Amino acid sequence: MDRADLTPDLRGSKLAAAPGPRLTRSRSGAILDLTHAQVSLTGRKQMSSTVNASLDDRLAAWFDGDPVAIAEGDAMWREVRETAPVYRFGATTLITRYDLVKELVHDNARFSSDHSRKGSRADAAFAALTTDEERQAFREVMRFESHFMNRNDAPEHRRLRGSASAALTPRRVKQVTDAIEGHAQASLELLSGAGEDVVDLIPFSYELPLRVICDLIGVPAEDRLKIRDWGVALSKNRHGTKAKELVGSYHAWLEFLEYVAHLIERYQASADGADQLVTMLMNAHGTDRLDPEEIASLFVMLLQGGHETTSNLIAIGTYHLLRTPGQWQALVDDPSLIPNAVEELLRYVAPAQTASRRSLVDTEIEGVEIRKEDTVIGSLTAANRDPAVFDDPEAVDVRRTDAKRHLAFSFGPHFCLGASLARAEANVALRTLTQAFPNLELPSEDVEWDGPWNLRRIVELPVSLGR
């Protein structure tokens, strides 16, 4: 993983030449890139305000998962885009303009999706690990994640996606989507059954996608909590940049692999197992057949992409609908607006905040030199709020006519496999909530945010049911 030189050659670029990345470890175990920073963060809770912090300090805090930096991430990314649409941040190049991000995720000739194991950011993360246990965990976790279809290029990406698509038959997907209504009503009991007027919306937003994705994978109801706990541990790994979470993710992977092996054995031995996703993947013919580790990786990708992001879309989306005058009431008065509202929230929330790539060649973007093996991160948040594309982009507007131009599901060959399922869940969630609680309100707009940086979430979302 070592590289002789992690310093980008910026001679002749639009950016001033800068020294190579200066890495340090915070008390939280995070590896911080302080190339431009004036101070080092000593813990996730330290940054109480970002008003006087430099842009690079705030970026370092955001990548570290600092709650305040996460809360103020939208404004930070707007500043990055306005400062320079191609912005050098230590070992990483950040892309923020809509057209450039769209080109980045679609350009498979210059940029690879295999960015976690290789590239300037991965090398910097590995170099800063201090123990053999951390380095072993890094190697193994990145090997596991290398099976994710969104971390692969053609032809392997086509094989993995083709296998998943073949198993996710229209009949199977219809069975799952038909059950969403029932899951939404069951999840609603977590709110209405509490008997209080002010309740936390997070259990609802978390439970609904968990039920749906477990149905899709074929996880028995009694195992849902285990799946949730593994999903949380796995999502906390920030591409190997937080040592404690990295090691926890490694152990969660080992446990999940063992669970998938038992799941395969269980369904292959049962009479009703032939219709389960895991069995179809194992019994596929030729190159479509996936081995147990590839199946486990697919399931984890579905968990993170189909559960965590959808849960955050529902919670954060509802939060913004309630805090923006007239938007919730518009959906209550006219439910036909809900499908477009989902697209607008996908644009505004950007449940997956970024799309990362690794440069395959020495190239340039907007005149800024990108060296081979450089990590390039496209901000979907900044792209989805680009004023060159969307009018009044900082406003939530459920009647926005071009909301579907968002890049929340990426673009091109890596367009999200579960996009239709996520849309269906969000539609049902909003319809269920607006019908059950038309007078839903926020007692306060002050909420606590948490990371990891690419999957921000609201910790608790108190809402008044207005009953």
VOVEXVEX-930721 format. One record per residue (C-alpha): residue number from 1; residue in one letter; y, z, x. Coordinates in nm, 3 decimals, always signed. Each point is the difference from the previous one (the first is absolute). Example, Ala and Ser with C-alpha at 12.3 -4.5 7.8 and 13.67 -1.06 7.14 Angstrom:
2
  seq  type        v        w        u
    1     A   -0.450   +0.780   +1.230
    2     S   +0.344   -0.066   +0.137
***
This chain:
467
  seq  type        v        w        u
    1     M   +0.000   +0.000   +0.000
    2     D   +0.228   +0.027   +0.301
    3     R   +0.268   -0.257   +0.056
    4     A   +0.189   -0.042   +0.322
    5     D   +0.332   -0.055   -0.173
    6     L   +0.094   +0.104   -0.351
    7     T   +0.365   -0.096   +0.049
    8     P   +0.099   -0.310   -0.199
    9     D   +0.177   -0.267   +0.201
   10     L   +0.325   -0.047   -0.189
   11     R   +0.181   -0.217   +0.251
   12     G   +0.187   -0.270   -0.183
   13     S   -0.057   +0.160   -0.341
   14     K   +0.260   +0.120   -0.246
   15     L   -0.084   +0.357   +0.089
   16     A   +0.122   +0.184   +0.305
   17     A   -0.265   +0.069   +0.263
   18     A   -0.154   +0.343   -0.049
   19     P   -0.237   +0.223   +0.193
   20     G   -0.362   +0.027   -0.102
   21     P   -0.118   +0.248   -0.263
   22     R   +0.044   +0.367   +0.082
   23     L   -0.274   +0.191   -0.178
   24     T   -0.032   +0.370   -0.067
   25     R   -0.208   +0.222   -0.225
   26     S   +0.158   +0.217   -0.268
   27     R   -0.134   +0.340   -0.101
   28     S   -0.154   -0.166   -0.302
   29     G   -0.212   -0.211   +0.235
   30     A   +0.198   -0.318   -0.064
   31     I   +0.062   -0.252   +0.274
   32     L   +0.367   -0.083   -0.021
   33     D   +0.162   -0.308   +0.147
   34     L   +0.328   +0.126   +0.136
   35     T   +0.111   -0.307   +0.189
   36     H   +0.342   +0.014   -0.162
   37     A   -0.005   +0.352   -0.143
   38     Q   +0.239   +0.264   +0.127
   39     V   -0.212   +0.296   -0.107
   40     S   -0.370   +0.055   -0.062
   41     L   -0.129   +0.133   -0.328
   42     T   -0.200   +0.315   +0.042
   43     G   -0.164   +0.011   -0.339
   44     R   -0.022   -0.176   -0.334
   45     K   +0.224   +0.251   -0.177
   46     Q   +0.272   +0.003   +0.263
   47     M   +0.218   -0.282   -0.127
   48     S   +0.196   +0.159   -0.283
   49     S   +0.258   -0.279   -0.012
   50     T   +0.021   -0.352   +0.136
   51     V   +0.373   -0.042   -0.056
   52     N   +0.094   +0.035   +0.366
   53     A   -0.325   -0.130   +0.150
   54     S   -0.009   -0.337   +0.173
   55     L   -0.194   -0.281   -0.163
   56     D   -0.273   +0.021   +0.265
   57     D   -0.029   +0.377   -0.046
   58     R   -0.054   -0.060   -0.372
   59     L   -0.255   -0.273   +0.066
   60     A   -0.189   +0.235   +0.235
   61     A   +0.006   +0.271   -0.268
   62     W   -0.114   -0.248   -0.268
   63     F   -0.296   -0.119   +0.207
   64     D   -0.077   +0.369   +0.065
   65     G   -0.014   +0.063   -0.376
   66     D   +0.298   +0.238   -0.008
   67     P   +0.054   +0.079   -0.372
   68     V   +0.378   -0.043   +0.009
   69     A   -0.026   -0.327   +0.191
   70     I   -0.262   -0.120   -0.250
   71     A   +0.230   +0.096   -0.290
   72     E   +0.288   -0.194   +0.154
   73     G   -0.215   -0.292   +0.113
   74     D   +0.148   -0.257   -0.240
   75     A   +0.351   +0.051   +0.137
   76     M   -0.135   -0.002   +0.356
   77     W   -0.173   -0.335   -0.045
   78     R   +0.312   -0.146   -0.159
   79     E   +0.193   +0.102   +0.311
   80     V   -0.264   -0.154   +0.227
   81     R   +0.024   -0.328   -0.192
   82     E   +0.381   +0.001   +0.011
   83     T   +0.002   +0.092   +0.372
   84     A   -0.244   -0.272   +0.107
   85     P   -0.270   -0.175   -0.207
   86     V   -0.213   +0.001   +0.317
   87     Y   +0.032   +0.347   +0.150
   88     R   -0.163   +0.127   +0.319
   89     F   -0.125   +0.358   -0.031
   90     G   -0.180   +0.104   +0.316
   91     A   -0.342   -0.166   +0.014
   92     T   +0.047   -0.155   -0.344
   93     T   +0.210   -0.278   -0.150
   94     L   +0.115   +0.061   -0.358
   95     I   +0.060   -0.289   -0.242
   96     T   +0.205   +0.071   -0.313
   97     R   +0.135   -0.320   -0.156
   98     Y   -0.196   -0.141   -0.295
   99     D   -0.053   -0.350   +0.136
  100     L   -0.103   +0.129   +0.343
  101     V   -0.246   +0.256   -0.140
  102     K   -0.154   -0.264   -0.225
  103     E   -0.039   -0.233   +0.297
  104     L   -0.149   +0.280   +0.213
  105     V   -0.281   +0.086   -0.243
  106     H   -0.079   -0.369   -0.056
  107     D   +0.010   -0.119   +0.362
  108     N   -0.359   +0.031   +0.119
  109     A   +0.058   -0.233   +0.294
  110     R   +0.241   +0.232   +0.184
  111     F   -0.087   +0.341   -0.144
  112     S   -0.329   +0.183   -0.045
  113     S   -0.090   +0.262   -0.260
  114     D   -0.210   +0.179   +0.263
  115     H   +0.278   +0.239   +0.100
  116     S   -0.152   +0.348   -0.007
  117     R   -0.232   -0.032   +0.302
  118     K   +0.219   -0.228   +0.207
  119     G   +0.366   -0.063   +0.060
  120     S   +0.297   +0.186   +0.141
  121     R   +0.007   +0.274   -0.263
  122     A   -0.375   +0.068   +0.023
  123     D   +0.019   +0.007   +0.380
  124     A   +0.292   +0.242   -0.004
  125     A   -0.181   +0.226   -0.247
  126     F   -0.321   +0.002   +0.203
  127     A   +0.183   +0.063   +0.328
  128     A   +0.163   +0.312   -0.144
  129     L   -0.327   +0.163   -0.110
  130     T   -0.086   +0.293   +0.225
  131     T   -0.365   +0.097   -0.063
  132     D   -0.333   -0.178   +0.013
  133     E   -0.061   +0.101   -0.363
  134     E   +0.322   -0.170   -0.111
  135     R   -0.074   -0.315   +0.197
  136     Q   -0.356   -0.018   -0.136
  137     A   +0.130   +0.052   -0.354
  138     F   +0.257   -0.277   +0.053
  139     R   -0.264   -0.247   +0.119
  140     E   -0.240   +0.078   -0.284
  141     V   +0.257   +0.008   -0.281
  142     M   +0.151   -0.328   +0.116
  143     R   -0.350   -0.149   +0.020
  144     F   -0.070   +0.111   -0.358
  145     E   +0.333   -0.136   -0.119
  146     S   -0.063   -0.330   +0.178
  147     H   -0.232   -0.079   -0.292
  148     F   +0.291   +0.014   -0.247
  149     M   +0.053   -0.353   -0.126
  150     N   +0.377   +0.044   +0.035
  151     R   -0.050   +0.071   +0.372
  152     N   -0.188   -0.326   +0.057
  153     D   +0.092   -0.363   +0.049
  154     A   -0.192   -0.313   -0.094
  155     P   -0.290   -0.064   -0.001
  156     E   -0.106   +0.368   -0.021
  157     H   +0.269   +0.071   -0.260
  158     R   -0.137   -0.278   -0.220
  159     R   -0.353   +0.141   +0.029
  160     L   +0.101   +0.356   -0.090
  161     R   +0.232   -0.106   -0.280
  162     G   -0.255   -0.247   -0.131
  163     S   -0.268   +0.268   -0.010
  164     A   +0.227   +0.242   -0.186
  165     S   +0.119   -0.270   -0.241
  166     A   -0.356   -0.108   -0.075
  167     A   -0.101   +0.356   -0.081
  168     L   +0.316   +0.070   -0.202
  169     T   -0.115   -0.237   -0.272
  170     P   +0.218   -0.059   -0.310
  171     R   -0.258   +0.194   -0.200
  172     R   +0.017   +0.297   +0.238
  173     V   +0.379   +0.003   +0.012
  174     K   +0.017   -0.029   -0.381
  175     Q   -0.229   +0.302   -0.037
  176     V   +0.235   +0.201   +0.220
  177     T   +0.323   -0.119   -0.161
  178     D   -0.137   +0.057   -0.350
  179     A   -0.060   +0.361   +0.098
  180     I   +0.357   +0.058   +0.124
  181     E   +0.127   +0.096   -0.346
  182     G   -0.264   +0.272   -0.031
  183     H   +0.073   +0.129   +0.349
  184     A   +0.372   +0.008   -0.080
  185     Q   -0.059   +0.212   -0.309
  186     A   -0.227   +0.236   +0.193
  187     S   +0.257   +0.028   +0.279
  188     L   +0.272   +0.065   -0.259
  189     E   -0.178   +0.324   -0.090
  190     L   +0.107   +0.132   +0.340
  191     L   +0.357   -0.010   -0.134
  192     S   -0.020   +0.067   -0.373
  193     G   -0.281   +0.252   +0.035
  194     A   +0.211   +0.225   +0.221
  195     G   +0.193   +0.130   -0.300
  196     E   +0.327   +0.000   +0.192
  197     D   +0.307   -0.214   -0.053
  198     V   +0.070   -0.046   +0.372
  199     V   -0.307   -0.121   +0.186
  200     D   -0.083   -0.178   +0.325
  201     L   -0.063   -0.374   -0.053
  202     I   -0.189   -0.041   +0.330
  203     P   -0.344   +0.104   -0.135
  204     F   +0.024   -0.279   -0.260
  205     S   +0.116   -0.264   +0.249
  206     Y   -0.273   +0.105   +0.244
  207     E   -0.290   +0.042   -0.242
  208     L   +0.027   -0.333   -0.183
  209     P   -0.039   -0.232   +0.305
  210     L   -0.264   +0.233   +0.148
  211     R   -0.214   -0.034   -0.313
  212     V   +0.045   -0.376   -0.003
  213     I   -0.082   -0.059   +0.366
  214     C   -0.303   +0.232   -0.015
  215     D   -0.124   -0.201   -0.299
  216     L   +0.043   -0.318   +0.201
  217     I   -0.187   +0.134   +0.302
  218     G   -0.267   +0.165   -0.212
  219     V   +0.076   +0.360   +0.097
  220     P   -0.141   +0.256   -0.245
  221     A   +0.258   +0.216   -0.178
  222     E   -0.123   +0.314   +0.177
  223     D   +0.085   -0.154   +0.339
  224     R   +0.360   -0.096   -0.076
  225     L   +0.150   +0.304   +0.171
  226     K   -0.193   -0.071   +0.319
  227     I   +0.127   -0.358   -0.004
  228     R   +0.354   +0.129   -0.053
  229     D   -0.025   +0.238   +0.295
  230     W   -0.138   -0.268   +0.232
  231     G   +0.268   -0.240   -0.114
  232     V   +0.273   +0.253   +0.080
  233     A   -0.141   +0.067   +0.348
  234     L   -0.039   -0.368   +0.077
  235     S   +0.348   -0.095   -0.120
  236     K   +0.164   +0.265   +0.217
  237     N   -0.095   -0.189   +0.315
  238     R   +0.313   -0.190   +0.102
  239     H   -0.156   -0.265   +0.223
  240     G   -0.103   +0.271   +0.247
  241     T   +0.350   +0.140   +0.054
  242     K   -0.072   +0.354   -0.125
  243     A   -0.276   +0.167   +0.196
  244     K   -0.104   +0.264   -0.256
  245     E   -0.018   -0.249   -0.288
  246     L   -0.176   -0.252   +0.224
  247     V   -0.284   +0.242   +0.076
  248     G   -0.017   +0.104   -0.368
  249     S   -0.021   -0.365   -0.101
  250     Y   -0.287   -0.055   +0.244
  251     H   -0.206   +0.283   -0.152
  252     A   +0.081   -0.123   -0.352
  253     W   -0.125   -0.346   +0.098
  254     L   -0.331   +0.143   +0.120
  255     E   -0.047   +0.194   -0.324
  256     F   +0.097   -0.301   -0.212
  257     L   -0.242   -0.228   +0.186
  258     E   -0.279   +0.245   -0.071
  259     Y   +0.101   +0.013   -0.367
  260     V   +0.001   -0.380   -0.032
  261     A   -0.348   -0.013   +0.156
  262     H   -0.122   +0.244   -0.269
  263     L   +0.179   -0.204   -0.269
  264     I   -0.175   -0.317   +0.117
  265     E   -0.336   +0.174   +0.002
  266     R   +0.064   +0.150   -0.344
  267     Y   +0.091   -0.327   -0.172
  268     Q   -0.266   -0.211   +0.170
  269     A   -0.259   +0.242   -0.136
  270     S   +0.141   +0.019   -0.355
  271     A   -0.068   -0.233   -0.290
  272     D   +0.369   -0.040   -0.086
  273     G   +0.114   -0.044   +0.360
  274     A   +0.001   -0.379   +0.005
  275     D   +0.338   -0.014   -0.175
  276     Q   +0.168   +0.238   +0.245
  277     L   +0.247   -0.135   +0.255
  278     V   -0.180   +0.159   +0.295
  279     T   -0.331   -0.163   -0.096
  280     M   +0.154   -0.343   -0.050
  281     L   +0.161   +0.018   +0.343
  282     M   -0.328   +0.105   +0.163
  283     N   -0.206   -0.263   -0.182
  284     A   +0.233   -0.294   +0.061
  285     H   -0.150   -0.296   +0.179
  286     G   +0.084   -0.142   +0.342
  287     T   +0.337   +0.080   +0.151
  288     D   +0.122   +0.160   -0.325
  289     R   -0.227   +0.298   +0.063
  290     L   +0.181   +0.309   +0.131
  291     D   -0.157   +0.274   +0.208
  292     P   +0.046   +0.369   -0.095
  293     E   +0.294   +0.052   +0.236
  294     E   +0.178   -0.308   -0.137
  295     I   -0.063   +0.125   -0.355
  296     A   +0.141   +0.342   +0.090
  297     S   +0.308   -0.167   +0.150
  298     L   +0.045   -0.211   -0.313
  299     F   -0.023   +0.312   -0.215
  300     V   +0.258   +0.183   +0.212
  301     M   +0.231   -0.301   -0.022
  302     L   -0.045   -0.001   -0.378
  303     L   +0.068   +0.374   -0.007
  304     Q   +0.322   -0.032   +0.198
  305     G   +0.111   -0.327   -0.153
  306     G   -0.123   +0.060   -0.355
  307     H   +0.051   +0.372   -0.035
  308     E   +0.272   +0.138   +0.227
  309     T   +0.242   -0.287   -0.045
  310     T   -0.051   -0.018   -0.378
  311     S   +0.040   +0.375   -0.034
  312     N   +0.326   -0.015   +0.194
  313     L   +0.120   -0.298   -0.203
  314     I   -0.051   +0.191   -0.325
  315     A   +0.162   +0.323   +0.121
  316     I   +0.291   -0.142   +0.200
  317     G   +0.054   -0.275   -0.256
  318     T   +0.022   +0.250   -0.287
  319     Y   +0.239   +0.211   +0.207
  320     H   +0.237   -0.294   +0.047
  321     L   -0.026   -0.108   -0.364
  322     L   +0.100   +0.350   -0.111
  323     R   +0.287   +0.037   +0.245
  324     T   +0.149   -0.342   -0.083
  325     P   +0.195   +0.014   -0.327
  326     G   -0.151   -0.198   -0.285
  327     Q   -0.313   -0.125   +0.175
  328     W   -0.258   +0.238   -0.150
  329     Q   +0.152   -0.038   -0.345
  330     A   -0.015   -0.378   +0.032
  331     L   -0.379   +0.020   +0.042
  332     V   -0.032   +0.246   -0.288
  333     D   +0.200   -0.231   -0.229
  334     D   -0.166   -0.322   +0.116
  335     P   -0.350   +0.037   +0.152
  336     S   -0.011   -0.376   +0.064
  337     L   +0.225   +0.071   +0.300
  338     I   -0.271   +0.206   +0.173
  339     P   -0.173   -0.286   +0.189
  340     N   +0.333   -0.107   +0.152
  341     A   +0.087   +0.364   +0.065
  342     V   -0.318   +0.028   +0.208
  343     E   +0.113   -0.298   +0.210
  344     E   +0.344   +0.154   +0.043
  345     L   -0.152   +0.329   +0.112
  346     L   -0.229   -0.181   +0.243
  347     R   +0.314   -0.156   +0.146
  348     Y   +0.204   +0.319   +0.005
  349     V   -0.266   +0.252   +0.103
  350     A   -0.202   -0.218   +0.242
  351     P   -0.306   +0.231   -0.016
  352     A   -0.121   -0.134   +0.336
  353     Q   +0.318   +0.019   +0.204
  354     T   -0.080   -0.237   +0.285
  355     A   -0.218   -0.288   +0.119
  356     S   -0.096   +0.007   +0.369
  357     R   -0.101   -0.285   +0.227
  358     R   -0.076   -0.058   +0.371
  359     S   +0.152   -0.295   +0.180
  360     L   -0.260   -0.245   +0.134
  361     V   +0.245   -0.193   +0.215
  362     D   +0.336   +0.031   +0.168
  363     T   +0.238   -0.106   -0.273
  364     E   +0.331   +0.085   -0.163
  365     I   +0.138   +0.093   -0.338
  366     E   +0.364   -0.080   -0.069
  367     G   +0.054   -0.044   +0.373
  368     V   -0.150   +0.340   +0.086
  369     E   -0.287   -0.027   +0.248
  370     I   -0.337   +0.132   -0.108
  371     R   -0.258   +0.033   +0.275
  372     K   -0.372   -0.055   -0.041
  373     E   -0.168   +0.324   -0.116
  374     D   +0.327   +0.143   -0.141
  375     T   -0.038   +0.190   -0.326
  376     V   +0.224   -0.142   -0.273
  377     I   +0.054   +0.199   -0.321
  378     G   +0.147   -0.159   -0.311
  379     S   +0.177   +0.239   -0.236
  380     L   -0.101   -0.087   -0.356
  381     T   +0.257   +0.254   -0.119
  382     A   +0.286   -0.180   +0.173
  383     A   -0.128   -0.345   -0.100
  384     N   -0.032   +0.096   -0.366
  385     R   +0.361   +0.117   -0.002
  386     D   +0.151   -0.291   +0.188
  387     P   +0.329   -0.089   -0.175
  388     A   -0.045   -0.361   +0.110
  389     V   -0.295   -0.017   -0.241
  390     F   +0.058   +0.261   -0.272
  391     D   +0.325   +0.069   -0.181
  392     D   +0.103   +0.364   +0.008
  393     P   -0.324   +0.084   +0.185
  394     E   +0.060   +0.377   +0.019
  395     A   -0.011   +0.031   -0.380
  396     V   -0.310   +0.039   -0.216
  397     D   +0.015   -0.255   -0.281
  398     V   -0.307   -0.045   -0.222
  399     R   +0.155   -0.324   -0.132
  400     R   +0.039   -0.156   +0.347
  401     T   -0.104   -0.363   -0.037
  402     D   -0.121   -0.059   +0.356
  403     A   -0.177   +0.330   +0.066
  404     K   -0.332   -0.178   +0.065
  405     R   +0.140   -0.149   +0.320
  406     H   -0.073   +0.335   +0.168
  407     L   -0.231   +0.024   +0.301
  408     A   -0.167   +0.326   -0.102
  409     F   -0.342   -0.167   +0.001
  410     S   +0.077   -0.195   +0.319
  411     F   -0.021   -0.380   -0.001
  412     G   -0.238   -0.276   +0.099
  413     P   -0.364   +0.054   +0.108
  414     H   +0.044   +0.377   +0.007
  415     F   +0.137   +0.027   -0.355
  416     C   -0.134   +0.326   -0.143
  417     L   -0.354   -0.039   -0.136
  418     G   +0.059   +0.276   -0.258
  419     A   +0.341   -0.118   -0.124
  420     S   -0.118   -0.071   -0.355
  421     L   -0.173   +0.337   -0.025
  422     A   +0.308   +0.186   +0.130
  423     R   +0.221   -0.183   -0.249
  424     A   -0.237   +0.086   -0.284
  425     E   -0.005   +0.370   +0.093
  426     A   +0.378   +0.023   +0.029
  427     N   +0.045   -0.179   -0.332
  428     V   -0.237   +0.236   -0.177
  429     A   +0.156   +0.305   +0.168
  430     L   +0.354   -0.090   -0.112
  431     R   -0.111   -0.094   -0.350
  432     T   -0.194   +0.327   -0.033
  433     L   +0.287   +0.215   +0.126
  434     T   +0.273   -0.170   -0.205
  435     Q   -0.208   +0.028   -0.317
  436     A   -0.103   +0.361   +0.057
  437     F   +0.331   +0.127   +0.137
  438     P   +0.291   -0.223   -0.109
  439     N   +0.246   +0.278   +0.085
  440     L   -0.133   +0.053   +0.354
  441     E   +0.275   +0.127   +0.234
  442     L   +0.057   +0.122   +0.354
  443     P   +0.114   +0.363   +0.011
  444     S   +0.129   -0.079   +0.349
  445     E   +0.018   -0.307   +0.224
  446     D   -0.075   +0.215   +0.304
  447     V   -0.361   -0.055   +0.102
  448     E   -0.196   +0.056   +0.320
  449     W   -0.133   -0.306   +0.181
  450     D   -0.285   -0.032   +0.245
  451     G   -0.164   -0.266   +0.217
  452     P   -0.183   -0.162   +0.172
  453     W   +0.271   -0.249   +0.076
  454     N   -0.167   -0.301   -0.158
  455     L   -0.112   +0.186   -0.314
  456     R   +0.283   +0.232   -0.098
  457     R   -0.055   +0.221   -0.300
  458     I   +0.173   +0.258   -0.216
  459     V   -0.165   +0.341   +0.049
  460     E   +0.084   +0.137   -0.347
  461     L   +0.178   -0.174   -0.287
  462     P   +0.111   +0.249   -0.269
  463     V   +0.074   -0.174   -0.329
  464     S   +0.107   +0.132   -0.340
  465     L   -0.235   -0.137   -0.267
  466     G   +0.271   +0.034   -0.266
  467     R   -0.240   +0.119   -0.267
***
